[in-house]
Amino acid sequence: MQLELSELLAETGQVREAIEVLEFAFQRVHQVYGPETVLVCRRLADLLQESGNHLQACEVLKHALDISEHAGPR
């Protein structure tokens, strides 16, 4: 639901609010290994990059990559 909310906020020009929603979601899922975690990371990184926070976006993407590598094939 937070991904959907962030999309709606971003579409209406409320990028800062969308980032806040995704940062909250990221805090909740960053220790969990699953596809929803990677989706949250990717969307958060997109919004951060769009708003000019390239370094923070890279950090989020690195975290998503770590999650993907850690989860690996099961």
mmCIF file of the N, C-alpha and C atoms, coordinates in Angstrom:
data_MODEL
# 
_entry.id   MODEL 
# 
loop_
_atom_site.group_PDB 
_atom_site.id 
_atom_site.type_symbol 
_atom_site.label_atom_id 
_atom_site.label_alt_id 
_atom_site.label_comp_id 
_atom_site.label_asym_id 
_atom_site.label_entity_id 
_atom_site.label_seq_id 
_atom_site.pdbx_PDB_ins_code 
_atom_site.Cartn_x 
_atom_site.Cartn_y 
_atom_site.Cartn_z 
_atom_site.occupancy 
_atom_site.B_iso_or_equiv 
_atom_site.pdbx_formal_charge 
_atom_site.auth_seq_id 
_atom_site.auth_comp_id 
_atom_site.auth_asym_id 
_atom_site.auth_atom_id 
_atom_site.pdbx_PDB_model_num 
ATOM 1   N N  . MET A 1 1  ? 0.819  -1.192  0.000  1.00 0.00 ? 1  MET A N  1 
ATOM 2   C CA . MET A 1 1  ? 0.000  0.000   0.000  1.00 0.00 ? 1  MET A CA 1 
ATOM 3   C C  . MET A 1 1  ? 0.865  1.258   0.000  1.00 0.00 ? 1  MET A C  1 
ATOM 4   N N  . GLN A 1 2  ? 2.001  1.203   0.675  1.00 0.00 ? 2  GLN A N  1 
ATOM 5   C CA . GLN A 1 2  ? 2.856  2.379   0.728  1.00 0.00 ? 2  GLN A CA 1 
ATOM 6   C C  . GLN A 1 2  ? 3.444  2.693   -0.640 1.00 0.00 ? 2  GLN A C  1 
ATOM 7   N N  . LEU A 1 3  ? 3.726  1.655   -1.423 1.00 0.00 ? 3  LEU A N  1 
ATOM 8   C CA . LEU A 1 3  ? 4.203  1.897   -2.789 1.00 0.00 ? 3  LEU A CA 1 
ATOM 9   C C  . LEU A 1 3  ? 3.137  2.624   -3.603 1.00 0.00 ? 3  LEU A C  1 
ATOM 10  N N  . GLU A 1 4  ? 1.896  2.176   -3.479 1.00 0.00 ? 4  GLU A N  1 
ATOM 11  C CA . GLU A 1 4  ? 0.804  2.811   -4.215 1.00 0.00 ? 4  GLU A CA 1 
ATOM 12  C C  . GLU A 1 4  ? 0.591  4.246   -3.757 1.00 0.00 ? 4  GLU A C  1 
ATOM 13  N N  . LEU A 1 5  ? 0.634  4.463   -2.446 1.00 0.00 ? 5  LEU A N  1 
ATOM 14  C CA . LEU A 1 5  ? 0.475  5.812   -1.916 1.00 0.00 ? 5  LEU A CA 1 
ATOM 15  C C  . LEU A 1 5  ? 1.590  6.720   -2.430 1.00 0.00 ? 5  LEU A C  1 
ATOM 16  N N  . SER A 1 6  ? 2.813  6.223   -2.427 1.00 0.00 ? 6  SER A N  1 
ATOM 17  C CA . SER A 1 6  ? 3.925  7.046   -2.899 1.00 0.00 ? 6  SER A CA 1 
ATOM 18  C C  . SER A 1 6  ? 3.767  7.381   -4.377 1.00 0.00 ? 6  SER A C  1 
ATOM 19  N N  . GLU A 1 7  ? 3.257  6.437   -5.161 1.00 0.00 ? 7  GLU A N  1 
ATOM 20  C CA . GLU A 1 7  ? 3.024  6.698   -6.584 1.00 0.00 ? 7  GLU A CA 1 
ATOM 21  C C  . GLU A 1 7  ? 2.008  7.816   -6.763 1.00 0.00 ? 7  GLU A C  1 
ATOM 22  N N  . LEU A 1 8  ? 0.916  7.747   -6.017 1.00 0.00 ? 8  LEU A N  1 
ATOM 23  C CA . LEU A 1 8  ? -0.110 8.784   -6.117 1.00 0.00 ? 8  LEU A CA 1 
ATOM 24  C C  . LEU A 1 8  ? 0.436  10.142  -5.701 1.00 0.00 ? 8  LEU A C  1 
ATOM 25  N N  . LEU A 1 9  ? 1.193  10.174  -4.623 1.00 0.00 ? 9  LEU A N  1 
ATOM 26  C CA . LEU A 1 9  ? 1.784  11.424  -4.173 1.00 0.00 ? 9  LEU A CA 1 
ATOM 27  C C  . LEU A 1 9  ? 2.734  11.994  -5.219 1.00 0.00 ? 9  LEU A C  1 
ATOM 28  N N  . ALA A 1 10 ? 3.568  11.142  -5.792 1.00 0.00 ? 10 ALA A N  1 
ATOM 29  C CA . ALA A 1 10 ? 4.525  11.591  -6.809 1.00 0.00 ? 10 ALA A CA 1 
ATOM 30  C C  . ALA A 1 10 ? 3.792  12.114  -8.048 1.00 0.00 ? 10 ALA A C  1 
ATOM 31  N N  . GLU A 1 11 ? 2.727  11.430  -8.433 1.00 0.00 ? 11 GLU A N  1 
ATOM 32  C CA . GLU A 1 11 ? 1.970  11.848  -9.613 1.00 0.00 ? 11 GLU A CA 1 
ATOM 33  C C  . GLU A 1 11 ? 1.314  13.210  -9.425 1.00 0.00 ? 11 GLU A C  1 
ATOM 34  N N  . THR A 1 12 ? 0.994  13.544  -8.181 1.00 0.00 ? 12 THR A N  1 
ATOM 35  C CA . THR A 1 12 ? 0.365  14.836  -7.908 1.00 0.00 ? 12 THR A CA 1 
ATOM 36  C C  . THR A 1 12 ? 1.385  15.906  -7.538 1.00 0.00 ? 12 THR A C  1 
ATOM 37  N N  . GLY A 1 13 ? 2.673  15.604  -7.758 1.00 0.00 ? 13 GLY A N  1 
ATOM 38  C CA . GLY A 1 13 ? 3.712  16.585  -7.524 1.00 0.00 ? 13 GLY A CA 1 
ATOM 39  C C  . GLY A 1 13 ? 4.198  16.680  -6.087 1.00 0.00 ? 13 GLY A C  1 
ATOM 40  N N  . GLN A 1 14 ? 3.770  15.779  -5.245 1.00 0.00 ? 14 GLN A N  1 
ATOM 41  C CA . GLN A 1 14 ? 4.167  15.782  -3.838 1.00 0.00 ? 14 GLN A CA 1 
ATOM 42  C C  . GLN A 1 14 ? 5.330  14.814  -3.630 1.00 0.00 ? 14 GLN A C  1 
ATOM 43  N N  . VAL A 1 15 ? 6.441  15.108  -4.279 1.00 0.00 ? 15 VAL A N  1 
ATOM 44  C CA . VAL A 1 15 ? 7.588  14.207  -4.282 1.00 0.00 ? 15 VAL A CA 1 
ATOM 45  C C  . VAL A 1 15 ? 8.172  14.053  -2.876 1.00 0.00 ? 15 VAL A C  1 
ATOM 46  N N  . ARG A 1 16 ? 8.290  15.131  -2.142 1.00 0.00 ? 16 ARG A N  1 
ATOM 47  C CA . ARG A 1 16 ? 8.855  15.053  -0.794 1.00 0.00 ? 16 ARG A CA 1 
ATOM 48  C C  . ARG A 1 16 ? 8.023  14.108  0.081  1.00 0.00 ? 16 ARG A C  1 
ATOM 49  N N  . GLU A 1 17 ? 6.704  14.222  -0.019 1.00 0.00 ? 17 GLU A N  1 
ATOM 50  C CA . GLU A 1 17 ? 5.827  13.347  0.757  1.00 0.00 ? 17 GLU A CA 1 
ATOM 51  C C  . GLU A 1 17 ? 5.955  11.892  0.300  1.00 0.00 ? 17 GLU A C  1 
ATOM 52  N N  . ALA A 1 18 ? 6.095  11.698  -1.016 1.00 0.00 ? 18 ALA A N  1 
ATOM 53  C CA . ALA A 1 18 ? 6.269  10.343  -1.554 1.00 0.00 ? 18 ALA A CA 1 
ATOM 54  C C  . ALA A 1 18 ? 7.557  9.723   -1.022 1.00 0.00 ? 18 ALA A C  1 
ATOM 55  N N  . ILE A 1 19 ? 8.618  10.519  -0.967 1.00 0.00 ? 19 ILE A N  1 
ATOM 56  C CA . ILE A 1 19 ? 9.892  10.031  -0.434 1.00 0.00 ? 19 ILE A CA 1 
ATOM 57  C C  . ILE A 1 19 ? 9.734  9.657   1.036  1.00 0.00 ? 19 ILE A C  1 
ATOM 58  N N  . GLU A 1 20 ? 9.027  10.494  1.798  1.00 0.00 ? 20 GLU A N  1 
ATOM 59  C CA . GLU A 1 20 ? 8.821  10.208  3.219  1.00 0.00 ? 20 GLU A CA 1 
ATOM 60  C C  . GLU A 1 20 ? 8.073  8.883   3.416  1.00 0.00 ? 20 GLU A C  1 
ATOM 61  N N  . VAL A 1 21 ? 7.056  8.646   2.603  1.00 0.00 ? 21 VAL A N  1 
ATOM 62  C CA . VAL A 1 21 ? 6.300  7.388   2.696  1.00 0.00 ? 21 VAL A CA 1 
ATOM 63  C C  . VAL A 1 21 ? 7.219  6.212   2.404  1.00 0.00 ? 21 VAL A C  1 
ATOM 64  N N  . LEU A 1 22 ? 8.030  6.332   1.367  1.00 0.00 ? 22 LEU A N  1 
ATOM 65  C CA . LEU A 1 22 ? 8.927  5.230   1.000  1.00 0.00 ? 22 LEU A CA 1 
ATOM 66  C C  . LEU A 1 22 ? 10.059 5.062   2.002  1.00 0.00 ? 22 LEU A C  1 
ATOM 67  N N  . GLU A 1 23 ? 10.537 6.153   2.578  1.00 0.00 ? 23 GLU A N  1 
ATOM 68  C CA . GLU A 1 23 ? 11.564 6.018   3.615  1.00 0.00 ? 23 GLU A CA 1 
ATOM 69  C C  . GLU A 1 23 ? 11.003 5.278   4.828  1.00 0.00 ? 23 GLU A C  1 
ATOM 70  N N  . PHE A 1 24 ? 9.757  5.560   5.178  1.00 0.00 ? 24 PHE A N  1 
ATOM 71  C CA . PHE A 1 24 ? 9.108  4.837   6.276  1.00 0.00 ? 24 PHE A CA 1 
ATOM 72  C C  . PHE A 1 24 ? 8.986  3.360   5.922  1.00 0.00 ? 24 PHE A C  1 
ATOM 73  N N  . ALA A 1 25 ? 8.551  3.079   4.690  1.00 0.00 ? 25 ALA A N  1 
ATOM 74  C CA . ALA A 1 25 ? 8.438  1.683   4.247  1.00 0.00 ? 25 ALA A CA 1 
ATOM 75  C C  . ALA A 1 25 ? 9.801  1.012   4.258  1.00 0.00 ? 25 ALA A C  1 
ATOM 76  N N  . PHE A 1 26 ? 10.821 1.739   3.820  1.00 0.00 ? 26 PHE A N  1 
ATOM 77  C CA . PHE A 1 26 ? 12.182 1.201   3.793  1.00 0.00 ? 26 PHE A CA 1 
ATOM 78  C C  . PHE A 1 26 ? 12.636 0.824   5.204  1.00 0.00 ? 26 PHE A C  1 
ATOM 79  N N  . GLN A 1 27 ? 12.357 1.685   6.173  1.00 0.00 ? 27 GLN A N  1 
ATOM 80  C CA . GLN A 1 27 ? 12.733 1.391   7.561  1.00 0.00 ? 27 GLN A CA 1 
ATOM 81  C C  . GLN A 1 27 ? 12.045 0.128   8.061  1.00 0.00 ? 27 GLN A C  1 
ATOM 82  N N  . ARG A 1 28 ? 10.832 -0.105  7.606  1.00 0.00 ? 28 ARG A N  1 
ATOM 83  C CA . ARG A 1 28 ? 10.081 -1.280  8.053  1.00 0.00 ? 28 ARG A CA 1 
ATOM 84  C C  . ARG A 1 28 ? 10.541 -2.565  7.378  1.00 0.00 ? 28 ARG A C  1 
ATOM 85  N N  . VAL A 1 29 ? 11.012 -2.484  6.139  1.00 0.00 ? 29 VAL A N  1 
ATOM 86  C CA . VAL A 1 29 ? 11.314 -3.705  5.383  1.00 0.00 ? 29 VAL A CA 1 
ATOM 87  C C  . VAL A 1 29 ? 12.796 -3.927  5.126  1.00 0.00 ? 29 VAL A C  1 
ATOM 88  N N  . HIS A 1 30 ? 13.670 -3.002  5.548  1.00 0.00 ? 30 HIS A N  1 
ATOM 89  C CA . HIS A 1 30 ? 15.066 -3.114  5.131  1.00 0.00 ? 30 HIS A CA 1 
ATOM 90  C C  . HIS A 1 30 ? 15.771 -4.349  5.676  1.00 0.00 ? 30 HIS A C  1 
ATOM 91  N N  . GLN A 1 31 ? 15.245 -4.979  6.693  1.00 0.00 ? 31 GLN A N  1 
ATOM 92  C CA . GLN A 1 31 ? 15.853 -6.197  7.231  1.00 0.00 ? 31 GLN A CA 1 
ATOM 93  C C  . GLN A 1 31 ? 15.197 -7.465  6.655  1.00 0.00 ? 31 GLN A C  1 
ATOM 94  N N  . VAL A 1 32 ? 14.143 -7.272  5.890  1.00 0.00 ? 32 VAL A N  1 
ATOM 95  C CA . VAL A 1 32 ? 13.385 -8.399  5.343  1.00 0.00 ? 32 VAL A CA 1 
ATOM 96  C C  . VAL A 1 32 ? 13.870 -8.659  3.922  1.00 0.00 ? 32 VAL A C  1 
ATOM 97  N N  . TYR A 1 33 ? 14.000 -9.917  3.576  1.00 0.00 ? 33 TYR A N  1 
ATOM 98  C CA . TYR A 1 33 ? 14.445 -10.260 2.237  1.00 0.00 ? 33 TYR A CA 1 
ATOM 99  C C  . TYR A 1 33 ? 13.253 -10.716 1.426  1.00 0.00 ? 33 TYR A C  1 
ATOM 100 N N  . GLY A 1 34 ? 12.863 -9.924  0.466  1.00 0.00 ? 34 GLY A N  1 
ATOM 101 C CA . GLY A 1 34 ? 11.732 -10.289 -0.368 1.00 0.00 ? 34 GLY A CA 1 
ATOM 102 C C  . GLY A 1 34 ? 11.568 -9.300  -1.505 1.00 0.00 ? 34 GLY A C  1 
ATOM 103 N N  . PRO A 1 35 ? 10.735 -9.645  -2.473 1.00 0.00 ? 35 PRO A N  1 
ATOM 104 C CA . PRO A 1 35 ? 10.564 -8.785  -3.649 1.00 0.00 ? 35 PRO A CA 1 
ATOM 105 C C  . PRO A 1 35 ? 9.998  -7.414  -3.298 1.00 0.00 ? 35 PRO A C  1 
ATOM 106 N N  . GLU A 1 36 ? 9.138  -7.336  -2.264 1.00 0.00 ? 36 GLU A N  1 
ATOM 107 C CA . GLU A 1 36 ? 8.580  -6.040  -1.901 1.00 0.00 ? 36 GLU A CA 1 
ATOM 108 C C  . GLU A 1 36 ? 9.667  -5.095  -1.382 1.00 0.00 ? 36 GLU A C  1 
ATOM 109 N N  . THR A 1 37 ? 10.656 -5.643  -0.740 1.00 0.00 ? 37 THR A N  1 
ATOM 110 C CA . THR A 1 37 ? 11.754 -4.825  -0.231 1.00 0.00 ? 37 THR A CA 1 
ATOM 111 C C  . THR A 1 37 ? 12.530 -4.205  -1.381 1.00 0.00 ? 37 THR A C  1 
ATOM 112 N N  . VAL A 1 38 ? 12.813 -4.989  -2.388 1.00 0.00 ? 38 VAL A N  1 
ATOM 113 C CA . VAL A 1 38 ? 13.558 -4.490  -3.542 1.00 0.00 ? 38 VAL A CA 1 
ATOM 114 C C  . VAL A 1 38 ? 12.725 -3.448  -4.292 1.00 0.00 ? 38 VAL A C  1 
ATOM 115 N N  . LEU A 1 39 ? 11.413 -3.662  -4.386 1.00 0.00 ? 39 LEU A N  1 
ATOM 116 C CA . LEU A 1 39 ? 10.548 -2.678  -5.044 1.00 0.00 ? 39 LEU A CA 1 
ATOM 117 C C  . LEU A 1 39 ? 10.563 -1.350  -4.304 1.00 0.00 ? 39 LEU A C  1 
ATOM 118 N N  . VAL A 1 40 ? 10.482 -1.405  -2.984 1.00 0.00 ? 40 VAL A N  1 
ATOM 119 C CA . VAL A 1 40 ? 10.533 -0.184  -2.179 1.00 0.00 ? 40 VAL A CA 1 
ATOM 120 C C  . VAL A 1 40 ? 11.863 0.532   -2.406 1.00 0.00 ? 40 VAL A C  1 
ATOM 121 N N  . CYS A 1 41 ? 12.942 -0.219  -2.385 1.00 0.00 ? 41 CYS A N  1 
ATOM 122 C CA . CYS A 1 41 ? 14.274 0.376   -2.587 1.00 0.00 ? 41 CYS A CA 1 
ATOM 123 C C  . CYS A 1 41 ? 14.385 1.028   -3.958 1.00 0.00 ? 41 CYS A C  1 
ATOM 124 N N  . ARG A 1 42 ? 13.934 0.338   -4.973 1.00 0.00 ? 42 ARG A N  1 
ATOM 125 C CA . ARG A 1 42 ? 14.048 0.871   -6.329 1.00 0.00 ? 42 ARG A CA 1 
ATOM 126 C C  . ARG A 1 42 ? 13.238 2.144   -6.506 1.00 0.00 ? 42 ARG A C  1 
ATOM 127 N N  . ARG A 1 43 ? 12.017 2.135   -5.990 1.00 0.00 ? 43 ARG A N  1 
ATOM 128 C CA . ARG A 1 43 ? 11.160 3.328   -6.143 1.00 0.00 ? 43 ARG A CA 1 
ATOM 129 C C  . ARG A 1 43 ? 11.704 4.491   -5.327 1.00 0.00 ? 43 ARG A C  1 
ATOM 130 N N  . LEU A 1 44 ? 12.167 4.204   -4.122 1.00 0.00 ? 44 LEU A N  1 
ATOM 131 C CA . LEU A 1 44 ? 12.750 5.248   -3.291 1.00 0.00 ? 44 LEU A CA 1 
ATOM 132 C C  . LEU A 1 44 ? 13.972 5.851   -3.985 1.00 0.00 ? 44 LEU A C  1 
ATOM 133 N N  . ALA A 1 45 ? 14.812 5.010   -4.545 1.00 0.00 ? 45 ALA A N  1 
ATOM 134 C CA . ALA A 1 45 ? 15.995 5.488   -5.262 1.00 0.00 ? 45 ALA A CA 1 
ATOM 135 C C  . ALA A 1 45 ? 15.599 6.352   -6.455 1.00 0.00 ? 45 ALA A C  1 
ATOM 136 N N  . ASP A 1 46 ? 14.566 5.951   -7.183 1.00 0.00 ? 46 ASP A N  1 
ATOM 137 C CA . ASP A 1 46 ? 14.094 6.748   -8.320 1.00 0.00 ? 46 ASP A CA 1 
ATOM 138 C C  . ASP A 1 46 ? 13.689 8.149   -7.875 1.00 0.00 ? 46 ASP A C  1 
ATOM 139 N N  . LEU A 1 47 ? 12.882 8.208   -6.810 1.00 0.00 ? 47 LEU A N  1 
ATOM 140 C CA . LEU A 1 47 ? 12.405 9.506   -6.340 1.00 0.00 ? 47 LEU A CA 1 
ATOM 141 C C  . LEU A 1 47 ? 13.544 10.357  -5.780 1.00 0.00 ? 47 LEU A C  1 
ATOM 142 N N  . LEU A 1 48 ? 14.459 9.715   -5.083 1.00 0.00 ? 48 LEU A N  1 
ATOM 143 C CA . LEU A 1 48 ? 15.604 10.452  -4.549 1.00 0.00 ? 48 LEU A CA 1 
ATOM 144 C C  . LEU A 1 48 ? 16.440 11.038  -5.685 1.00 0.00 ? 48 LEU A C  1 
ATOM 145 N N  . GLN A 1 49 ? 16.648 10.254  -6.727 1.00 0.00 ? 49 GLN A N  1 
ATOM 146 C CA . GLN A 1 49 ? 17.425 10.730  -7.862 1.00 0.00 ? 49 GLN A CA 1 
ATOM 147 C C  . GLN A 1 49 ? 16.699 11.880  -8.555 1.00 0.00 ? 49 GLN A C  1 
ATOM 148 N N  . GLU A 1 50 ? 15.380 11.747  -8.747 1.00 0.00 ? 50 GLU A N  1 
ATOM 149 C CA . GLU A 1 50 ? 14.608 12.808  -9.379 1.00 0.00 ? 50 GLU A CA 1 
ATOM 150 C C  . GLU A 1 50 ? 14.689 14.110  -8.588 1.00 0.00 ? 50 GLU A C  1 
ATOM 151 N N  . SER A 1 51 ? 14.794 13.987  -7.270 1.00 0.00 ? 51 SER A N  1 
ATOM 152 C CA . SER A 1 51 ? 14.839 15.192  -6.440 1.00 0.00 ? 51 SER A CA 1 
ATOM 153 C C  . SER A 1 51 ? 16.267 15.695  -6.222 1.00 0.00 ? 51 SER A C  1 
ATOM 154 N N  . GLY A 1 52 ? 17.249 15.060  -6.879 1.00 0.00 ? 52 GLY A N  1 
ATOM 155 C CA . GLY A 1 52 ? 18.624 15.537  -6.823 1.00 0.00 ? 52 GLY A CA 1 
ATOM 156 C C  . GLY A 1 52 ? 19.483 14.910  -5.743 1.00 0.00 ? 52 GLY A C  1 
ATOM 157 N N  . ASN A 1 53 ? 18.959 13.930  -5.022 1.00 0.00 ? 53 ASN A N  1 
ATOM 158 C CA . ASN A 1 53 ? 19.718 13.263  -3.961 1.00 0.00 ? 53 ASN A CA 1 
ATOM 159 C C  . ASN A 1 53 ? 20.393 12.004  -4.516 1.00 0.00 ? 53 ASN A C  1 
ATOM 160 N N  . HIS A 1 54 ? 21.354 12.202  -5.403 1.00 0.00 ? 54 HIS A N  1 
ATOM 161 C CA . HIS A 1 54 ? 21.978 11.085  -6.107 1.00 0.00 ? 54 HIS A CA 1 
ATOM 162 C C  . HIS A 1 54 ? 22.770 10.166  -5.187 1.00 0.00 ? 54 HIS A C  1 
ATOM 163 N N  . LEU A 1 55 ? 23.487 10.724  -4.241 1.00 0.00 ? 55 LEU A N  1 
ATOM 164 C CA . LEU A 1 55 ? 24.280 9.901   -3.327 1.00 0.00 ? 55 LEU A CA 1 
ATOM 165 C C  . LEU A 1 55 ? 23.384 8.994   -2.481 1.00 0.00 ? 55 LEU A C  1 
ATOM 166 N N  . GLN A 1 56 ? 22.319 9.561   -1.947 1.00 0.00 ? 56 GLN A N  1 
ATOM 167 C CA . GLN A 1 56 ? 21.384 8.771   -1.147 1.00 0.00 ? 56 GLN A CA 1 
ATOM 168 C C  . GLN A 1 56 ? 20.706 7.710   -2.010 1.00 0.00 ? 56 GLN A C  1 
ATOM 169 N N  . ALA A 1 57 ? 20.384 8.051   -3.248 1.00 0.00 ? 57 ALA A N  1 
ATOM 170 C CA . ALA A 1 57 ? 19.783 7.079   -4.165 1.00 0.00 ? 57 ALA A CA 1 
ATOM 171 C C  . ALA A 1 57 ? 20.732 5.909   -4.396 1.00 0.00 ? 57 ALA A C  1 
ATOM 172 N N  . CYS A 1 58 ? 22.020 6.194   -4.553 1.00 0.00 ? 58 CYS A N  1 
ATOM 173 C CA . CYS A 1 58 ? 23.006 5.128   -4.743 1.00 0.00 ? 58 CYS A CA 1 
ATOM 174 C C  . CYS A 1 58 ? 23.075 4.217   -3.519 1.00 0.00 ? 58 CYS A C  1 
ATOM 175 N N  . GLU A 1 59 ? 23.023 4.796   -2.348 1.00 0.00 ? 59 GLU A N  1 
ATOM 176 C CA . GLU A 1 59 ? 23.060 3.994   -1.121 1.00 0.00 ? 59 GLU A CA 1 
ATOM 177 C C  . GLU A 1 59 ? 21.862 3.065   -1.041 1.00 0.00 ? 59 GLU A C  1 
ATOM 178 N N  . VAL A 1 60 ? 20.686 3.564   -1.400 1.00 0.00 ? 60 VAL A N  1 
ATOM 179 C CA . VAL A 1 60 ? 19.478 2.736   -1.377 1.00 0.00 ? 60 VAL A CA 1 
ATOM 180 C C  . VAL A 1 60 ? 19.595 1.606   -2.391 1.00 0.00 ? 60 VAL A C  1 
ATOM 181 N N  . LEU A 1 61 ? 20.115 1.913   -3.581 1.00 0.00 ? 61 LEU A N  1 
ATOM 182 C CA . LEU A 1 61 ? 20.287 0.877   -4.595 1.00 0.00 ? 61 LEU A CA 1 
ATOM 183 C C  . LEU A 1 61 ? 21.316 -0.170  -4.178 1.00 0.00 ? 61 LEU A C  1 
ATOM 184 N N  . LYS A 1 62 ? 22.374 0.272   -3.504 1.00 0.00 ? 62 LYS A N  1 
ATOM 185 C CA . LYS A 1 62 ? 23.349 -0.694  -2.987 1.00 0.00 ? 62 LYS A CA 1 
ATOM 186 C C  . LYS A 1 62 ? 22.684 -1.633  -1.998 1.00 0.00 ? 62 LYS A C  1 
ATOM 187 N N  . HIS A 1 63 ? 21.829 -1.089  -1.155 1.00 0.00 ? 63 HIS A N  1 
ATOM 188 C CA . HIS A 1 63 ? 21.115 -1.916  -0.191 1.00 0.00 ? 63 HIS A CA 1 
ATOM 189 C C  . HIS A 1 63 ? 20.221 -2.925  -0.914 1.00 0.00 ? 63 HIS A C  1 
ATOM 190 N N  . ALA A 1 64 ? 19.527 -2.489  -1.956 1.00 0.00 ? 64 ALA A N  1 
ATOM 191 C CA . ALA A 1 64 ? 18.673 -3.396  -2.731 1.00 0.00 ? 64 ALA A CA 1 
ATOM 192 C C  . ALA A 1 64 ? 19.500 -4.514  -3.352 1.00 0.00 ? 64 ALA A C  1 
ATOM 193 N N  . LEU A 1 65 ? 20.684 -4.163  -3.856 1.00 0.00 ? 65 LEU A N  1 
ATOM 194 C CA . LEU A 1 65 ? 21.568 -5.166  -4.446 1.00 0.00 ? 65 LEU A CA 1 
ATOM 195 C C  . LEU A 1 65 ? 22.028 -6.164  -3.391 1.00 0.00 ? 65 LEU A C  1 
ATOM 196 N N  . ASP A 1 66 ? 22.387 -5.663  -2.219 1.00 0.00 ? 66 ASP A N  1 
ATOM 197 C CA . ASP A 1 66 ? 22.783 -6.552  -1.122 1.00 0.00 ? 66 ASP A CA 1 
ATOM 198 C C  . ASP A 1 66 ? 21.661 -7.507  -0.760 1.00 0.00 ? 66 ASP A C  1 
ATOM 199 N N  . ILE A 1 67 ? 20.453 -6.987  -0.710 1.00 0.00 ? 67 ILE A N  1 
ATOM 200 C CA . ILE A 1 67 ? 19.293 -7.833  -0.381 1.00 0.00 ? 67 ILE A CA 1 
ATOM 201 C C  . ILE A 1 67 ? 19.122 -8.912  -1.429 1.00 0.00 ? 67 ILE A C  1 
ATOM 202 N N  . SER A 1 68 ? 19.206 -8.505  -2.706 1.00 0.00 ? 68 SER A N  1 
ATOM 203 C CA . SER A 1 68 ? 19.037 -9.473  -3.790 1.00 0.00 ? 68 SER A CA 1 
ATOM 204 C C  . SER A 1 68 ? 20.096 -10.551 -3.748 1.00 0.00 ? 68 SER A C  1 
ATOM 205 N N  . GLU A 1 69 ? 21.333 -10.157 -3.477 1.00 0.00 ? 69 GLU A N  1 
ATOM 206 C CA . GLU A 1 69 ? 22.423 -11.134 -3.419 1.00 0.00 ? 69 GLU A CA 1 
ATOM 207 C C  . GLU A 1 69 ? 22.276 -12.043 -2.207 1.00 0.00 ? 69 GLU A C  1 
ATOM 208 N N  . HIS A 1 70 ? 21.844 -11.489 -1.103 1.00 0.00 ? 70 HIS A N  1 
ATOM 209 C CA . HIS A 1 70 ? 21.689 -12.275 0.124  1.00 0.00 ? 70 HIS A CA 1 
ATOM 210 C C  . HIS A 1 70 ? 20.545 -13.291 -0.018 1.00 0.00 ? 70 HIS A C  1 
ATOM 211 N N  . ALA A 1 71 ? 19.460 -12.848 -0.638 1.00 0.00 ? 71 ALA A N  1 
ATOM 212 C CA . ALA A 1 71 ? 18.301 -13.723 -0.806 1.00 0.00 ? 71 ALA A CA 1 
ATOM 213 C C  . ALA A 1 71 ? 18.636 -14.848 -1.781 1.00 0.00 ? 71 ALA A C  1 
ATOM 214 N N  . GLY A 1 72 ? 19.255 -14.473 -2.903 1.00 0.00 ? 72 GLY A N  1 
ATOM 215 C CA . GLY A 1 72 ? 19.684 -15.457 -3.894 1.00 0.00 ? 72 GLY A CA 1 
ATOM 216 C C  . GLY A 1 72 ? 18.601 -16.439 -4.281 1.00 0.00 ? 72 GLY A C  1 
ATOM 217 N N  . PRO A 1 73 ? 18.927 -17.421 -5.114 1.00 0.00 ? 73 PRO A N  1 
ATOM 218 C CA . PRO A 1 73 ? 17.965 -18.443 -5.484 1.00 0.00 ? 73 PRO A CA 1 
ATOM 219 C C  . PRO A 1 73 ? 17.684 -19.362 -4.312 1.00 0.00 ? 73 PRO A C  1 
ATOM 220 N N  . ARG A 1 74 ? 16.444 -19.704 -4.156 1.00 0.00 ? 74 ARG A N  1 
ATOM 221 C CA . ARG A 1 74 ? 16.074 -20.583 -3.028 1.00 0.00 ? 74 ARG A CA 1 
ATOM 222 C C  . ARG A 1 74 ? 15.630 -21.919 -3.496 1.00 0.00 ? 74 ARG A C  1 
# 
